[in-house]
Amino acid sequence: DEAEPGPPDRFVWLLAAWVAVAAALLAIFSYQRHPHVPDEVVYLLQAGYLAAGRMSLALPPVAEAFQVDLMTYEAQRWFSPVPPGWPYILAIGAWFGASWLVNPVLGGINVVLAYLVLRELYPRRTARVATLLLAASPWNLFMSMNFMTHTATLSAALLAALAVGRMRRAPGLGWAVVGGIGIGVVGLIRPLEGI
């Protein structure tokens, strides 16, 4: 069998729903919808003030009581110097009051994107088996329930890979732009991976 690109079938949509729902339930019951490592705290702080249309926070009256790793403190403001890509994506969830739901949704999207990329390279059966393995991966579920950057980076990288696959079959400016946007977003989230 050869690769024969095609749309996701019901099996893939069910796997995507499984990942999104399982990750959301883990985020609620295991992760308790709050950050557990300093990086996550900073991402959420930055997402919160970006969602409010601000580029920084006013310095707290007692700044020493709010010493957070990866935050920059100046005379009148404090802000995060981390790359802005993930905090801007997380800000969408913050704007809706559901930052904890961003990665579970992206985890489900990644299942669909992975399937589409694999269909560019492999027969349907191989793509389905690989997609099943991704959906069953404990690491994928863990990363889809937390506030870290990895799931969004994977989404953007898979989008770029899909664009390359589609350009191989039918060169065109549209897929080149999509691929460039995907890699650009990876660079805004994790600059070295973008390179």
CORMORA-V955207 format. One record per residue. N is the residue number from 1. RES is the residue in one small letter. PSI is psi in whole degrees, -180 to 180 (* if undefined). BURIAL is I if it has 16 or more other ideal C-beta (glycine too) atoms within 10 Angstrom, else O. D_LAST is the distance of its C-alpha to the last C-alpha in whole Angstrom. Layout:
BEGIN
N/RES/PSI/BURIAL/D_LAST, N/RES/PSI/BURIAL/D_LAST
END
This chain:
BEGIN
1/d/149/O/34, 2/e/166/O/31, 3/a/135/I/28, 4/e/92/O/30, 5/p/141/I/28, 6/g/168/O/30, 7/p/161/O/30, 8/p/139/I/30, 9/d/-178/O/33, 10/r/-38/O/35, 11/f/-46/O/34, 12/v/-42/I/30, 13/w/-36/O/31, 14/l/-41/O/34, 15/l/-41/I/31, 16/a/-43/I/29, 17/a/-41/O/32, 18/w/-49/I/32, 19/v/-46/I/29, 20/a/-46/I/29, 21/v/-46/O/33, 22/a/-45/I/32, 23/a/-39/I/29, 24/a/-43/I/31, 25/l/-40/O/34, 26/l/-39/I/32, 27/a/-36/I/31, 28/i/-54/O/34, 29/f/-29/O/37, 30/s/-48/O/34, 31/y/-14/I/32, 32/q/27/O/34, 33/r/29/O/32, 34/h/159/O/31, 35/p/152/I/28, 36/h/-13/O/29, 37/v/155/O/26, 38/p/-38/O/25, 39/d/-43/I/22, 40/e/-38/I/23, 41/v/-47/I/26, 42/v/-43/I/24, 43/y/-42/I/22, 44/l/-40/I/25, 45/l/-47/I/27, 46/q/-42/I/24, 47/a/-39/I/24, 48/g/-47/I/28, 49/y/-27/I/28, 50/l/-40/I/25, 51/a/-29/I/28, 52/a/3/O/30, 53/g/23/O/29, 54/r/159/O/28, 55/m/-5/O/26, 56/s/175/I/27, 57/l/151/I/31, 58/a/142/O/34, 59/l/131/O/34, 60/p/154/O/37, 61/p/-38/O/40, 62/v/85/O/40, 63/a/-32/O/36, 64/e/-27/O/37, 65/a/-11/O/38, 66/f/34/O/34, 67/q/110/O/32, 68/v/130/O/29, 69/d/145/O/26, 70/l/18/O/23, 71/m/142/I/25, 72/t/130/O/26, 73/y/126/O/29, 74/e/-178/O/31, 75/a/-40/O/34, 76/q/-4/O/35, 77/r/164/O/31, 78/w/148/I/29, 79/f/166/I/25, 80/s/132/I/22, 81/p/6/O/19, 82/v/156/I/17, 83/p/141/O/14, 84/p/-10/I/16, 85/g/-55/I/15, 86/w/-45/I/16, 87/p/-34/I/20, 88/y/-39/I/20, 89/i/-44/I/20, 90/l/-29/I/22, 91/a/-27/I/24, 92/i/-47/I/25, 93/g/-40/I/27, 94/a/-38/I/28, 95/w/-34/O/30, 96/f/1/O/32, 97/g/24/O/33, 98/a/54/O/31, 99/s/-34/I/28, 100/w/-15/I/28, 101/l/-10/I/28, 102/v/-53/I/25, 103/n/-39/I/23, 104/p/-41/I/26, 105/v/-44/I/26, 106/l/-35/I/22, 107/g/-43/I/23, 108/g/-43/I/26, 109/i/-38/I/23, 110/n/-33/I/21, 111/v/-45/I/24, 112/v/-46/I/25, 113/l/-42/I/21, 114/a/-44/I/21, 115/y/-46/I/24, 116/l/-41/I/23, 117/v/-46/I/20, 118/l/-34/I/23, 119/r/-22/I/25, 120/e/-23/I/23, 121/l/-29/O/23, 122/y/165/I/27, 123/p/164/O/30, 124/r/-44/I/31, 125/r/-46/O/33, 126/t/-43/O/29, 127/a/-39/I/27, 128/r/-42/I/30, 129/v/-45/O/30, 130/a/-38/I/26, 131/t/-39/I/26, 132/l/-43/I/29, 133/l/-40/O/28, 134/l/-45/I/25, 135/a/-29/I/27, 136/a/-5/O/29, 137/s/120/O/27, 138/p/-37/O/28, 139/w/-43/O/24, 140/n/-43/I/23, 141/l/-41/I/26, 142/f/-45/I/26, 143/m/-24/I/22, 144/s/-6/I/24, 145/m/-9/I/26, 146/n/-167/I/25, 147/f/18/I/23, 148/m/171/I/20, 149/t/-16/I/16, 150/h/-40/I/16, 151/t/-42/I/18, 152/a/-38/I/16, 153/t/-43/I/13, 154/l/-40/I/14, 155/s/-49/I/16, 156/a/-40/I/13, 157/a/-40/I/12, 158/l/-38/I/15, 159/l/-43/I/16, 160/a/-42/I/13, 161/a/-40/I/14, 162/l/-42/I/18, 163/a/-42/I/17, 164/v/-44/I/16, 165/g/-43/I/19, 166/r/-35/I/21, 167/m/-31/I/20, 168/r/-38/O/21, 169/r/-41/O/25, 170/a/86/O/25, 171/p/140/O/23, 172/g/158/O/23, 173/l/-36/O/21, 174/g/-51/O/22, 175/w/-30/I/19, 176/a/-41/O/17, 177/v/-45/O/17, 178/v/-44/I/17, 179/g/-42/I/14, 180/g/-41/O/12, 181/i/-44/O/13, 182/g/-49/I/12, 183/i/-36/I/8, 184/g/-42/O/9, 185/v/-41/I/11, 186/v/-45/I/9, 187/g/-32/I/7, 188/l/-22/I/10, 189/i/-53/I/11, 190/r/91/I/9, 191/p/-42/O/6, 192/l/-35/O/5, 193/e/-33/O/5, 194/g/-37/I/4, 195/i/*/O/0
END
